[in-house]
Amino acid sequence: MCGIVGLFLKNPSLEAQLGALLTDMLITMTDRGPDSAGIAIYGDEHDGRAKLTVQSDTPDVDFATLADTLGSAIGASVDISVKDTHAVLSVPGNQLAVLREELSENYPTIRIMSRGECLEIYKEVGLPKDVAARFELSAMTGSHGIGHTRMATESAVTTMGAHPFNTGLDQCLVHNGSLSNHNSLRRKLRREGIHIETENDTEVGAAYLTWRMQHGATLGEALQSSLDDLDGFFTFVVGTKDGFGVVRDPIACKPAVMAETEDYVAFGSEYRALVNLPGIETARVWEPEPATVYFWSHNSAPTSIEKAA
Amino acid sequence: MQTFDLEAEGLRKLNAQLHAQSADTNQTVWDIINPKGSHAIAVGLDAPIEVNVRGSTGYYCAGMNKQATVHIHGSAGPGTAENMMSGKVIVEGDASQYAGATGHGGTLIIKGNASSRCGISMKGIDIIVHGNIGHMSAFMAQSGNIVVLGDAGDALGDSCYEARFFVRGSVKSLGADCIEKEMRPEHIAMLEELLKRGECDAKPEEFKRYGSARKLYNFDVDNAGAY
């Protein structure tokens, strides 16, 4: 099973409610998968700065001096905002690669959840309501976000196995289904230099899209080619800095419902997830077609540099 | 009329009350409010009652129905009216995957579109869809009729037996052993009745008929009367 949700706001006046709306949607999907839960939100960005969301099982120890030690290591200012087991590091935008290297070499108990200019990912083992409370997800603001509640099939129930997955700057993906060619594809993508953390099938799906977009594809084009290159069952919801996309495999046995109004585009594994959204009674509600790519962008004139659809 | 607030009173109480109705019940009309996409609404009914669901439903609404009329005033989730034996289920909006699957009898009317696997393994149900149906519909369909006023997706009627499919629009592709067949007068008459039952604004002459080429299973013409 697994439950997935997504919300892409067209009306900026709803941005203050993004976390609350998305959290409610995710909690409604709890009985589709109670193993772990996660949420990715695209929030504020600050000129020249980037966000690195990190996790530790011993946050009191690991996060106490993290900003200072990292700042000294790169010779620049690093700010930290701790939320339970996660922390968002605000770092110079051009230092992300250096910091990732530094963290993986010298901080073995710290894992990277996401990196980007506005993306933050929070995910842990546990029920959506508990994960949401730990990270105060309801209070978060932003322009779009996706969420996942997991019933694990292909890899262990761990923080790193939870969704959403982030494999490229400001990119994230949630998945309902299971991929069957993930081992061979993982080897191929690693040879191509794509960083893949886990043995999880979904992360390979996310990494595949990152790889395609690194080679100039738009989000829409990357999703389109995933239909040829990924084997298995999937309903994907993906986010980029200014875009939001949905694709289902040609068999389409994993459920999906979408709703669109003048204010938002919403995705849920089931209609239940959407019932509390404002104006849902008059929204256009439909089931996305199999093997068909859907995407929306905040940028009316996307360029290849932004890699949005 | 009985009004039941599903959000306030819960699913088990609803279905228990509906199951408690007998053939001579006085409580013949039920209104279910606040369905909000809940699962398994009005399943396993076995009384000549009318149930109006005021909103959209989740998985398995009106499954295993006998005698009852269930009218969904919204869209329906996966597995709607699965394994129906008799009675009628009407969906005002769209229906998700495998609507009417394995149904033995009764009528399923979908005013919007049905998605994939509509009528999979149907065994005598009549399914009337005002819009389109998705891929792999009527897979291994054994008996009964599907009427589609719109288009059919890929692999219609794959490995079907003696069910009939009437499609007014295009068929993206036919499944294994499914072929177009001639519309004889008895089919026109049969379709006319189905269109009337389904409240459809369409003429039988606008449809094409599809069914089994009978190459995949051991069909013996002497047994044709059994279907």
Interface residues (C-beta under 8 A of the other chain):
Chain A: P250 A252 C253 P255 V257 E270 Y271 R272 A273 L274 V275 V285 W286 E287 E289 P290
Chain B: K36 G37 S38 S56 T57 G58 Y59 S75 G77 P78 G93 D94 S96 Q97 S115 S116 G134 H135
